[in-house]
Amino acid sequence: MTDPSTDPMTDTSQQASIPVIRHERPRLYRPADDPGFRFEAPADPVRRRILSKLLADCELYAGQRPWRRVPCRAHSPHPNHQLYLTFYTAMQATALIENYAFAWRLTSDPRWLGRARAWLRAAAGWDHDDHVEEHFYTANRYMHAFAFALDLMDEVLPDAEKRQVRDCLAGLMERWWPYVDERRHNTAGGHHTVVDYGHFGVAAVHLLGEHPRAETWLQGVIDRFRGAILPNGCGPGGEPIDGPTFWGFENLWLLHFADALRNVTGIDLLGEAPARLRLPLNWFRAHWTAARKIPDQLYYPPNANILLGGQLNVNSPVLLRLAQEAGDGRLRDVALSDPRLGRLLRFGMGVKGSTAECMISYGPYAYCYYDPAFRPTRARRVTTLAGRFDMYTGRFAVMRSGHDPDAAMLCVSGYDGGLAASFMDLHVHWAGSPLLQTISAFEAQPVRCGSLPCVGGQNENVAKLGGLKRTKDWQRLRVYSRRTEHEYWVSRGDYPILLVALRRRPRGVRVVKEGVSHIRLRGGDALQYDAEPWFRANGGRLRIRFRLRGRANSPRVLFNAGNGVGGHFGTGVNTFALFVDTDGRLCFSVQSQNSNLVTVYAPGTVGVGAWHEAQIAWDGFNRRGAKPWMEIALDGKSNRLDDPAVFGEMGRDSQGLASRKEPRTFYARPNTALAFGGSIQTPGVTADCDLSLIDLHCPGRRRLTVDPAVGLGPETGGGELAYKLNPVDLLGLEGDRARLGAGSREVELISVFGSGLTMRKEEVPYAPPGLAAGSLVSFLPDATEPSTRLVAGAAADVLVLAFCGRTSKARVTRKDDRFRLSAGGRAYSFEVSQGRGGILRLRLGPK
C-alpha cells in the first residue's frame, strides 16, 4: 500500500493551485437542469411539489424568533447535557437558515429573506467555544449553513452582515483546521469522517478567492476524500460502516461537498470513484420493504419501510440522486413516492432546557437533485433473498421468504462489543409491516433495546454472526453470543415460516474443594449476579481473592459492571472494571456517563499461578458537591486517587474541549448484571482464573459474600434461558402461543420446542436511549409510555420459536428431540441437537 505521505496524489506540496471555474455567486449548488444558476420558478409538477413542501415548513416556523444565546447547564446530572443543548440548537438554527435562504432564492419573497438574515445574524453572534461544549460536529453544521446562505444571498446581504457571518465562519475554520490537517491522511472514511470533512470542505469552497487560507483548507479536505472517504466510505455491499442509520446522511454529506467542489473548481471527485455512488444502492435494495403505501407522517417509527436504517423520509433525497446517477428508474420512483419529499427532516427529539428540535434541511437538495430529463438506462435488478453486511459495530444479515410484497423478512443485527450504534436485535417484517420493534429501556442504554436472547435476566447484547446457508427451500443463519448460540431459519414460498432456535452454551464453572476451596472458571465463562440487591454505584467496597491461570495477550477482567471495560472495549459509558492489564498491573477503572475514564493502579504486579488478594473501594459518585475517590490494593499495598480535576474533567474533557472552570460532578450508573472472574458481555477480556472469595459491600444494599466452600450463592449465569421479543401489536396470549399484528395481518408466535416452555408478557418502563439519554426529551406521541414485551422462556438448554401467518393454520407435534411443523399445506420435520454443532437439522425424506 502506498504511503500517503509520499503519494503524489496526496502530497499537496507537489500539486498546482486549485482552479476556480465560477466566480459569480451563487455558485455552490444549482438545480440539475440549471447550468446557469438562474433558479427560475419550477415548471414541472415534481419540483413544484417539493417547493410547496419546503415553503410549508417556512410558514410553520415563520413566527419563531431566534434564540438570544445557547442555553448553559454546566452541572447537569444528565449525560452530555451541555453538549446536546449546543448541538440541537445548531441543528434547528442551521436547518432553518438553509430552508429560508433557498426559499428566498426561488420565490424572491422578502419574508424568507428576512427570516434567513435574522437567524444568520443570531447564529453568528452566539458563543462558539469550548465553554458551551461546541464540538466539531456542531461547528461544521454552522460552517455548511453559513456558506450555503452567504452564497445564495450574496447580492442582497448588507456588507456588515456579510462580514459578521464570514468572520464567524473563518474563525470556526481556523479553530478546527488543526483537527482537519492532523487527520487528512487517515484512512477511515465512514459517516463520522464525511460529516466533518464534507461540511468543512463546503465552507472552504465557498471562501475560495475570499480568504487567504481557503485553498490550503480545501486541499486538506480533498486529500481526505481521495485517500479515505471515496475508497473506504462504505462497505463492499454498500453498507454504511458506522451503522445502518447513517446511510442517508453519509451519502448526503458526500454529495454536498462533491457537488460544491465540481461547480466551483471543476474537480469531479465522484467521477474519480464511480463505484462509490453505485454501491450504496445495493444496501438499500436489500433493506427496502416494498411498502405498498406510505402515509404522510411527521415521525415514522423505526423499520416502517426500511429495515434498520432511517425510513424513506430520511433517505429519499439521497436515493433520488443515487438512483438517477445509476439510471435506476425503479429506485427513483421509490424516492419520489416519499410523501414528505421536500420537508424538513425532524427527528422528534429535543433537549431538556431548550425548545430546539434536532432537524436537517432536505428540501433544497431534493429540489436540486431532481432531474426532469431523466431516462432509465438499466434493467430492473433482482435483490438476492439473503445477504450479510459488515459495519464497525458488527455484522448484519437480512433474509427474505420472497420478493413479493407479501413476503416475510428477518433481520439480525450483530454487535461485536465495541462502540455501539445498536446491540443484538432480531427484527421481523411481515407483508410490508413491522412485526417487532425496538423499545426504550434502561437495560439497553445507551442504545435502544431490540428483541434478543437473555440468560438469567442478563441480555445477550453481544452477537457475532456466523455462516449464512441457502438452499432451495430455506435460508439459515448462525449466531454466537456470550452464553448462547442461536439459529434463524426462513422458508421460501407463499406461507413463510420463520424459526428462532436458541441453545445455552456449556458452563465453564466448577467448584473445587481440594486444598483451598475455589471456583474454577474456564472457556471465557464468568460468575453472574443481579446488580440491584448488591451493588450501588455511588460507593462501595469489594474484596476478591484470585489466581490467574495460563497466559493471555489481552486484559483479564476480575470484576465488571456495565457494557464494556473502560479503556479497552465497550460502549464507553457507565462501566466499572477491575482487571489485570497486559503488563501485569492490577487496574480499577470507572467510566462515567460522559465517557470520562478514571483509572487507579495498584502497586506491584500480578503473577500467574499465584494467589492474590485485591481490594477496591469508591465513593462520592453521582452526588453534586461530593468529593469522588477510588482506591485499589494488591496484597495489602494500596493506591488512592481523589484528584477533583481528574474526576471533574478539568483541562480537556472527554470530548477534547476545555469546557470547565470548576470540576464536573462524576456520574456513573452501570445498567447490567455483575460479573466476577470475567466481563459481563465484552468479548476477548475474560481468561481462565480461580476465585476463592468474593465480598462486595455497598451502603444501602445487601452484602454479597461468595464462599466456594458453601457454593455459588445467588449466581444467575445458569438461570432461565429466554428470548425477549418486542411486538408492535400484541393481539393475544394463550398458553404457548401469542398473536401478533403486522399491519392488517396476524402472525402466530409459537413455542415449538423446549422443556418447561413458558410465554409471558411484561411492561417495560420508558428510559430514553442515546449517549445523551436522560438529557433528551421526545416529541413523539406516547413516546414515554411503557412498552409491552413478550418473554419466551425454557427451563432446559434449548428453546425453539416459530413465526407463522395465522392463515397458514400452523400445527406442531413434538417427540423426544424432534418436532414436526405444518403450515400452509407443507410440513417440515427437524431434529434438535442438545450438544455441539447446529441446533436444528432438517430431516429429509417422508414427513
N, C-alpha and C positions, 0 to 999 in steps of 0.2 A: 504494500500500500504506500502511495506517495506521501511523504511528509508534507503537511500543509504549509509549513514554514518555508519550504524550498520549491513548492509548486508554482510555476509562473502564472497559473490561473488564479492563485490566491495571494501571491506576493505583490502587494499594491505598489511597492517601490518600482516595479518593472512595468507598470501599466500607465497608459496615457490618460489624460483628463477625461472625465465623463462628459459625453456630448450633451447638448441641450437642443432639441429639435423644435420645441414650442416654448416661447417666452410669454406670449399673451395669456392672460387669465380670463376664464377658468381653463385649467389645463390638466388637472389630476384625473377627473372622471368625465365620461360622456355616455349618452345612450348608444346602443350597439350600432344604430344606423345614422349616427350624427357625427361624422368626422370633423365637422367644422365647429363643434362645441356650441351650437346655436340654442339648444334647449327650447325648441319650439313646442307649442301645445301638442299633446298626443292626438293622433288621428285614428289609431287602431283601438278596438274595444278592450284589449287586454291591458294596455298601458293606461287607458282611461280608468279602468277598474283599480289598478294598482295605485294610481294617483289619488283616486277617491278614498281609498283606504288610508293612505298617508295623511291626507287632509282631515279625515275623521279624527285621527289621533291629535293632529294640531289643534283642532277645535276642542277636543276633550281636555287638553292641558292648557288652553289659552288663558284661563283665569288664574293659573298658578304663577305666583311670583317667585323669582329665585331666592334661595336661602341667603341670609346675610353672611353666614360662616359655616364651616364644617363643625358639627357637634363634637364635644370632647367628653370622654368618660375615662379618665386616667386610671381609676381604681375600681373598675367594674369587676364584680365577681364572675362575670360571664366570659367564656373563652374568646379571645381575639375580638373583643367588642369594639375597641377603637379602630382597629384595622378595618373592620367591616363597616363601621359608620362612615369612614372616609371612602372606602371602596364603593359602597352603594350610593353615596352622594354623587360620586363621579359618574357612576353608571347611568343614573337618571339624567343628570345635567348634560352629559355628552350626547346621549340619545336624543334629547330634545333639541340640542344645538344642531345636530345633523339633520333632523327632520325639518326644523324651521328654515334652515338655510336652503335646503333643497326645495322646499315648498315655495319659498320666495322666488328662487331661480326659475321655476317652471310657471308660476302664476303671476309674478310681479305684484302680489298682494302686499301692501305695506304693513299689514298686521303681522305677517310672518317675518318680515324684515325686522320689525320692532322687537318681536319675541326673541329672534336669534341674537340680536345685538344685546338685549338685556341679559340673557343667560351667558353670552360670551364675556361681557364686562364683569359679571358677578364671579364666574368661574376663574377668570384670570386674576381676580383680586383676592381669592381665598388663599389660606395657608397651603403651601405645597412643600412641606418639610417633614423631618422626622418626628416633630412634636405631635403631629396628627397621624403618625404612622402611615404616611403615603408611600406605599411600596411601588416598585417599577410597574407592576401590572395594573396599578391605579394611574400612575403618572402617564403611562403610554396611551391610556384611553383619552386623556386630555390632549396629548400630542396629536393623535389622529383627528379628533373633533376640531381642534383649533385650526389645523392645516386645512381640513375639509371646508370649514366655514369661511376662513380667510380667502381661500381660493375662489369659492363661488360668489362671494360678496365683495370682491376686491374693489370694483369701481364705485361702490356706494358707501363703503365704510369711511368715516372721517379718519384723517391721518392719526389723530391722537388715540383713537380706539384701536386702529391697526397696530400702532406702536406698543400700546399696552399689552395686547394679546401676543404680538410677536415677541416682545421682550420676555413675557412669561414662558412662552413656548421655548425660546432659546435657552432660558435658564433651566427649564426641565431637562433639556437635552444635554446641556453642559454637566448637570448633576449626574445624569445616568450614563454618559458616554464612557467613563472608565469601566462600568459593568459590561457594556456592549463590546468595547475594544478587547477587554481581557478574555472574553469568550468567543471571539469572532471565528476561531479555528476549531472550536469544539464541534464534535460530530453528531451530537444529539439534535434531533430535528422535529420533535413532536409538538403538540399544541402549546406547551408552556414555553417553547422556544419561539414559535412563529408569532404568538401573541405579543411578545416583547419586541422582537426584531421587526416584525411586519409594521406595527404602528410607529415605532421609532423611524423606520425607513420611509414611511409615507411623509412624515414631518420633514425628514431630510430632503426628500424630493421636492417638497413644497418650497423649502428655503434655498434651493439651488439658485444661484445668481443674486441672492439677497444677503446671505450670511457667509462670512469667510471660511467657516469650518464645515459648511454643509456638504461639500464634496468628500471631505475626509469621513464624516459621519456616514454618508451614503455608501462609500466603498466598504466600510466595515460591515454594513448590513448585507451588501451584495456577496461579500466573502462568506458570510454565514449561510446565506441562501444556497449558494453554489456548493458549498462543502458539506452541508448538513440537511437543510430543510427540503431541498429538492430531492436528493438521493435517499434520505432517511426519514422523511416527514410522515410516511405511512408505512404499514407493514406490507408484505408481499401480496396479501389478499385485499389490500386497500383499507385495512383496518386502522382506526385512529389509535396509535400506540400508547397514548397517555390515558386511554379509557374510552368506552363507547359513547359517552355523552358528548365528546368533543368533536365528533365527525363534522358537523356543520360549521362549528366555529373555526377549527384549524384550517379548513379549506377556504372559508371566507376571508380570514386574515391573509392567507396566501394570495388570494385574488386581489385584495385591497392593495397590497404592495406591488405585485407584478403588473397590475393594470396602470397604476400611477407611474411606475418606472418606465413602462413602454410608451405611455402617452407623452411623457416629458423628455425622455432621453433616447427613445428608440430601442433600448436594450430589451430584448424579448426573452426573459428567463424561462417562461413556460415553453417557448419553442425549443429551448435547450434540453428540456426534460419532458417530452410529451406524455410519457407514461404516468407522470405524477398527477395528471388530470384524469386519466382513464381508470387507474386502479381503484380509487375510492368508490366508483360505481359498482364494482364487484361486491364490496361490503354492503352497499345499500341494497342491491338486489337480494342478497341473502337474508336481510333483516326486515324488508318491507313485507307487511302482512296482507297486502292486496285488499285493503278495506273497501267494501262496496260503496259506502258513502261516509264522508267525514263531516260531522256537524260543525257549525261555526261556534267555537267555544273560546272564551278568553284564556282559560287554562285547561290543558289536556292532561289527563293522568298518564303516568309512565306506561309504556307498552300499548298505548291506544291503537297505534297504527304502524309503529316501528319498534322492533324488539331492542331492548336495552338502551338505545341511544335516545336523543331528543326526538320528539314527534315531528310530523311533517311540517308543522308551522315553524319549527326550529331549523329545518333543513331545506325548505323549499327554494329560497333564493339561490343557494349554492347548487342544489340539484338541478335547477333550471339552467344554470350556466354550464355545469359539467355535462349535462345531457346534450346540450346544443354543441358543445365542443366535440363530443363523441359521435354526433349525428344520431343519437338515440331518441327517436320520436316518442316511444312508449314512456320512457322515464321523464321526458319533457312534459308529457301530458299529466303524469303523476304530480309533478311540481306545480303545474297550473291548476290542478284540482284542489289545491290548498285554499280553503275559503278565506283565510287570513293573509294571503299573499299581499304584502304592502304594509301591513300593520306593524306597530312596534312589537318586538318580542318581549313580553313581560313575564318574568319568572315567578311572580306570585310570592316573592319573599322580600321582606324588609328587615330593619334592624331596630331593636328597642332604643327609644330615644330619638327617633328620626321618622319623618314621613316619606322618605325616599324609598322607591321600589327599584330593585335590580331590573334593568331593561337594556335592550340594544336596538338601535335604529336599523331596520331592514328595508324599509320602503325605497330609499334612494338606490340601493344596489339591485333590488328586484327590478326596478324600473329600467336601470341601465343595462341589466343583463338580458332582458327580453329582446329577442331578435325577430321582428315580424317577417323577415325574409327566410327564416329557417326552413330547410327541407331535410327530412331524414335521409341518411346515407348508409345505414346499416340494417341488416335484417334483425328481427327480434331475437334476443339472446335468451336461451333457456337456462335458468338457475339450477345448479345441482341440488339434490334433495338434502345433502348433508355437507357440512364444512366446518373447519376449525380455523380460528383466528388467534394470533398471538399479540398480546399487549404487555406493557411492562408490569402490570399488576397480576398477570396470569393469562392462561389460555381460555378461550371461549369456544363453544360449539353450538351449532344450530342444526336441527334435524326436522324434516317435514314428512308428512304422510303423502303429500302430492303437491301439485302446483295450482290446483283449482281453488277458488275462494272458500270452499267448504273444508279445506284441509286443516289438519292439526299441526301445530308447530311446537317443538320442545327445545328450549334453550338452557344451557348450563353455563353459568359464569364462574370461571375459576378464580382463585386468589392464591398467590404464592407466599403471602405472609409479609410483604413489604409495605410501602406506602400504598394506601388503599383508595381506589375510586369506588370499589364495592367489595363485599365479601362473597363467599359462595352463595349462589342463588339459582334456584330452579324456576324457570318461567314456562308456562304453558299457554298457548294461544289456540283457540278453537273456532273455526269457521269465521275468522276475521275479528274475533273479540277476545280480550284477555280473560283467562280463567283464574290466574293467580296474580298477585300484586306484591310490591314491596311496601312495607309499612315503616312508620317512625317509632322506634323503640329504643329505650335506654341501653338494652343489652348489645345493640349493634353500633352505637355511636363510636366513631364519628361518621358512619355511613348509614344508609337506610337498611332495614332488615328484610332480607329475602326469605324464601322458602328453602329450608336446609335441614340436614340431619343434626341431631344433638345426642349426647350421651351424658347421663346423669345430670341433665339440666344445662350443660355447657354446650353452646352452639359450636358446630364444626365449621368455623369460619374459613379455615384453610382448605382448599380443594385443588388438587393437581390433576388435570385431565390427561388421561392415557389414550389408549387406542380407540379409534373410530372405525367400526367394521360395517360394511354394506353388503347385503345380499338381495336376492330378488324380492323377498317379502319383508325384510326387516332391516333396520339400522340399529347399531348398538354402540354405546359409549361407556367406557370405563373411567372411573374417577377414584382418587385416593385422598383420604383425609387423615387427620391426626389419629383418631380412634376407629375409623370406619373405612370400608370400601363400598362403593356404590356402582350400580349399572343402570343405564337408561336405554329402554328399547322403544322404538317407534315402528309400527307396522304400516305398510302401504295399503292403499285401497280406499273404498268409499266409506267404510266403517272403521276408522283408525282405532288402534289400541296403543296406549302408552303405558309402559311398565316402569316402575321405580323399585329397584332391589337394593337393600341396604344390609350390610353384614359387619358385625363387630370384629375388629382385629383382635388377635390373641393378646392377652395382657403380658407384659414383661415385668411382673411384680411377684416377689416371693419373700416370705418371712423366713429368716434363718435363725434358728435357736442355738446352734453350736457356738461356743465361745461367747463373744459379745453379741447379744441378740441384735439383729439389724434387719432392715428391709433392703432387699437386693433389687435394683432397678436395671433393666437392660432393654436393648432394642428400641430406644427412644421413648420408652414409657415414663410416666411421672405420676406421682400421687396427686389426686384432685379432691378439693374440699370446697363446699359452698362458702362464699365470702361473707354473706350477710351475718351469720351468727358469730363469726370470729374476728373479722378484720374491720379496721377503721382507718381510713387514710389520714385522718387528722394527726394521729400519733400512735405509737405502739412500740413493742419490743419483740424480737424474735431471736431464739437461741436454737441452733441446729448443729448436730454432730454428724460428720460425714466423712466418707473415704472415696476418693476417685479411683476408678479402675480403667486401665488401658490408656492409650494416647489419643489425642484429638487435635485437630487443626483449627478448631473454632472455639468460641467461648462455651463454658459449661455452666448451665444455669442450675442453681440450687433452690431458688425461690422466685416466683413470678406471679404478678397480678397485672392484668391489662393485656391488650393485644400488641405485644412487642417487647423487645429487650432493648432499652434505651442505648443509642449509640451504635447498634449493630443491625437491627432488623425490626420491622413492625410499623404501626401506624404513626408513630412519632408523637403520640399524646397519651397522657394518663396511664403511665406504666410504672411499676415497681419491679426491680430485679436485683437479686443477689447472685453473682456469678464469678467464676474463676476465668480470668481473661487468658488469652493465648500465651502471655508471658508468665503465667503462674500467679499473678497478683489477684487477690480477692477484692471485688468491687461491689459497692452498693450504689445503684443508680436509680433516680426517680426523674421521670419526665413529666412536666406539667401539662395542663390543658392548653397552654400556649406554645408547647414544644420546647420549653426551656429544660435542657438536660443538665442535672446536677449529679455529680459522682464523687464519692469519697472512697479512698483506697485504704486497705488495712496494711499495717507494717508486715514485712516478710512476704514469703511466697508459700503456695500450697504444693505439697509433694504428692505425687501419685502413689497410691498404695498405703499411705499413712493416714491414721485417724486425726481429724482436726475438729476443733470446736469454733464456730463462728457466732458472733452476736451482732445484731444491728438494732438501732433504735432511731426514732424520728419523732419530731413534734413541731408544733407551730404552723402546720399546713392548714390551708383553707379558712384562715381567720384573719380578717383585716386588723392590722396593728400588731399581730403576733410576730414573734421572732423565730423563724424556722431554723431547724438544725437537724443534722444527721450524724450518726456515729456508727463506726464499724470496729469490730475487734476480731482478731485471729489468734487463737491460743493465748488469750489474756493480754495481748498488746493491741492498743486501740488508737484510732484517729477520730477527730471530730471536725465537722465543717459547720460553721454558723455565720459565715460572712453574708451580711444583708445584701451586698452588691451582687453576689453570685446568685442567690435565690431571687433577688428583685430585678434582675436583668439590667443592671446599670452598665454604662458604656454601650456596646452594641447588644441589642436584644436578639431574640431568637429569629427575627426577620431581617437581622443585619442593620437595623435602624438605631440611631442614638435618640431614643424616644423618651428617656426617663430623666427626671431631675431628682426623684426620690424613688426608693425601691417599690416595685410592684408586689402585690400580695401573691404568694405562691399557692396556686390551686392545682391539686392533682387528685383525680377521682377515678380510679380504675373501675371497670364495669364487667369483669369476668369472674369466674371461679378462681381459686387459689391453686397454684401448683408447687409441689416440693420435689426436688430431685430432677427438675427439668422445667421446660416452659409450658404455659397453658395451651398455646396454639402454635407459636412461632417455630417453624422447622429449622433444623440444622444447628441448634444450640443446646441439644439435650444429649448427654453422653452417659455411659454406664457409671453408676455410683452406688454406694451403700449409705443408708441413713440409720443411725441408732437413736436419735432423739429429735423431736420437733416440739418446740414450746413457744407458742405465739400468744401474746397478751396485749390487748388493746383496750384502753379505758372505755367503758360503756358497752363492751362486748364480752361474751363468754371466753374463757381461756381454752385454747386448743392445745392439748398435750397428746402426742402420739408416741407411745412406748411399744416397740416391737414385741416385747415380751407379752404384752396384752393383746396386740393386734393392730389393725389399721385404723381403728376408730371409725368416725363417720365419713369414710372415703367414698367418693361418688364416681370415680373413674370407671367402675364396673356397674354403674346404675342403669336406669332404663334406656333402652335403645329406641329412639323415636325419630320421626320426621315431622318438622313443623311446617305447616302449609298456610299461606295467607290467601284465602279465597276472595275474589272480587265480590261475589254474591253467594252466601251460604243459604241455600233454599231449605235444607232439611238435614237432619242427622238421626239415623236409626241403626242401632247395632253396629255392624262393621261396615256400613255404607253411609256416604254423605252425598247429597245432591247439590251440585254447584251450578251457578248460572254463568253463561258466557254470551252476552247479548241476549238474543231470543232463544238460544239453545240451552238444553240441560245436559249436564255431564255427570256421570256417576263416578265417585271415588270409592274404590272397593279395597278393603284389606284382604289380600289374596292369600298370603302365606305368613305364618309365624305363630309361635306358641304364646298363649296369653294375649292375643290381639285385643287392643282397645282403641277407640277413637273418641276423642273428647274435644270440646271447644273451650276456649279461654279468652278473656278480654285482656288486651294489651294496652296499657296507658300510653298516651302520646308523649313522645320525647323528641325534640327537634334534632334532625340529623345535621351533619356538616361540621367542619373544623370550628365554625363559629357557634354551633349548637345552640345553647341557651341564650345567645345574643340575638338570635333571629326571631322574627315573627312571620307567620304565614298569612297571606291574603286569600288563600283558597277556602271555599266554603267547607265547613265541617272538618277542616284540616286537623284541629286539635282534639277531635273526638277519639275515644278508644277504638282500637281495631279488633275484629274478631279473628281468632286464629284456630285452626284445627291442628290437633296433635294426634298423630297415629303412632301408637307405641306397641312394643312387644317385650315380653318378659325374657325371651331367649335371645339368640345371637343373630337371627336373620329376620328381616321384615320385607315383604313384597306388597306393593300397592299397584293398582291399575286405574287408569282413566279410560272410560268408555262412554260413547254417546248414549243418552237414555233410550233412543230409538233402536239401538243395536241389541237390546234385551240381553245384556251380558249375564252369564251364569258361570259359577266357579265350583269345581269339585276338588277336594284335596284327599291325598292318601300318602301317608308316610312323608317322604321328601319329594313328592311330586304334586303338581296341580294341573288342572285342565281348565282352560278359559275359552268359553264360546261367546262369540259376539258377531252380529251381522251375518249369520249364516256360515261362519267359518269357526273352526276350533283349533286350538293350539295346546300342546302338552309340553310342560317344562319339568326338568329335574333341577332341584335346588341343592347346591353344594354348601355344606356347613364348614368346609375346610378351605384349602388354598385353591388358586385358580379362579376361573369365572364363577360368578354366583349362580347364574341361570344357564341352563343348556337346553336348547330347543330340541325336542325329540322328533326325529323324522319317522316316516312310515305311518301305519294306521293310527288315527287319532282316537 
